[in-house]
Amino acid sequence: MSRPVLVINCGSSSMKYQLVDPVGGDALAAGLVERIGDDDGGHARHTPAGGEPTEWSGPVPDHRRAVELMQELFARSGHPLDGHGLAAVGHRVVHGGPEFTDPVLVDRDVLRRIADLADLAPLHNPANAAGIEQAMAAFPGVPQVAVFDTAFFADLPAAAATYAVDRTVAQRYRLRRYGFHGTSHRYVSGRVAEFLGRDAGSLRQIVLHLGNGASASAIRGGKPVETSMGFTPLEGLVMGTRSGDVDPGALLHLLREEGMSPAELDTLLNRRSGLLGLAGVSDVRDLTRRVQDGDPDADLAMDVYCHRIRKYVGAYLAVLGGLDALTFTAGVGENAAEIRARVTHGLSGLGIEVDPARNGATSREARRISPDGTAVAVLVVPTDEELAIARDAAALVGGQPAR
């Protein structure tokens, strides 16, 4: 086994982690610390590979305590992190701005620049920076590597990346389409090529990353040419609590007529919209149950959700000039057969069909859900952002090459 990489993904109130063998691809242990900073106390769950999970509850006032708790839980499981000979600690960072377009070794200057990008990702980058800072203190001498969600889309064609606003304003405020979920889109599109036995350079792909956050990408020859998320992760598809595309004029109307503040608009669009705003639930599993129970609000919400995805699929097919593979991934994309069926319904004229039996079968493996012989391979490919980050980190510090 190669030297493992510890992958850390910090949110404002949570920290996910996974210990990964970057060569074999195995997760050696995984865990989650939740409700960081919650006055009612936090909760943690640690699961070693092949072992029983350990639960913990108590105060977790900040990310420093979260990192300490992670170390304690590894030690309790009988596999302290000190004994693993870490090759690196890899960190998911949501926004790299215009300057970070590849994984980077983190020093104090890089950490400061990541924190300075908080104006572009105020909900994410401060927490990402806090996690890195605490890991640097907890693992002195171990290389810290930042892997950016935006990096895969750094070289989008100018026509796709550019907003049609005053160019001096755009330059001053760094307004462009950055794209997000890039680590997932990169990993999954590479797995598609492997699954099909094709050179990625020959493929035209659409990848649908459907989770609580959702995004679409158009990929030609292994390079993205379009993506649905933009300056922030708010643009594009309907999500669990985020609106996706909304006419900016509607927001100006709320500013003028309702006197909404920027903070109120932010809360409306990011936390009270999407499926939650339409149906009162943000989880697609709850939404599906309500649809089956005949709830008209839930049925409309699912229609809106799937209609938006279909619209992007059609647009991206035109951008690509044809399509070889349409792939569903992430929590919803991998598990919600009803969503996949609705998204692809009626698209046989575009070469997109789904076999009901294949679509309804459950599996954790990459699989084809289209009938044999169709023009477009419709696939379900589980994402593994942690493995992608681990391989990036190992490659950067001189370990095994990234794949």
C-alpha angles and dihedrals in degrees: 000000000000122000107282129240122221109221118202127189113185124193127182092270104013143050124204119192139179134183107220137189098220094201103043092033094226122145106227094189139347138193149167132216111198139188095028108185093014113144089217091059137258136269133216136190123192123187123184117204108275092001139102119271121252119218125204133180130187144094117327103175098174147352092275089064090044091057091046090050091051089054091049092051092051089051092049090053089058095251108093114194091235088067097053098072094226116220090202146325111248119204129198109225116187102207126036095169117206094314107055108065099147137034110285138197108246123233128158093278093051090046090053092049091050090052090047089061089067089106088066095044109018094166095050119023097059090055092044090052092047091054092049092049092052093046090052089056094043096047107035112188094019112115114248115211126192117208115192128218090213097051098087090059097044092107099046111150110271091244090059098040099045125090116212095239130115103303095220090055091047092051094046094051098032092242113177140113106279100170126212140219084052095146090056095045091049094048095045096046089053091050090050090058090049092048093050093042090236135130107255088225090067098050134096107202142179114199120195112199101193117180132115081304113042136196141165130212136191112214126188121185092349093306125103116241098175140012134182101225114076139175086347134012088260099082124087130017127037109263140187096280102352124091101218114201115016128166105259086220089067089057092049087051091055090048093051103035103032099030091230115176122228088254091053091049090049091053092046095051100037104033110020104039137067116054091340092056094045101041109009094249129084100192115088090215090060090043092053092051090052091049089053089050090056099253105163094202090054092047091052091047091054091047092051091047094051095039090057091051092048090051091055092046090055093047093048092048087058092047091051095043091229139357137245101175138018111192132192119204144159127050099313097031093051099043112025107085092174091058092049091049093050094045094052098037113123096008097110089109086066092049093258115129136152127211106226095217094049092044092051095049116100122225140147091218131089108268145169116244097179122090117265114271099024118141093240123046107224108201143178110214120176113230122228110190091165092059091047091051091046092052092047090051094047092049092050095051093046101268127120118331118266116254 
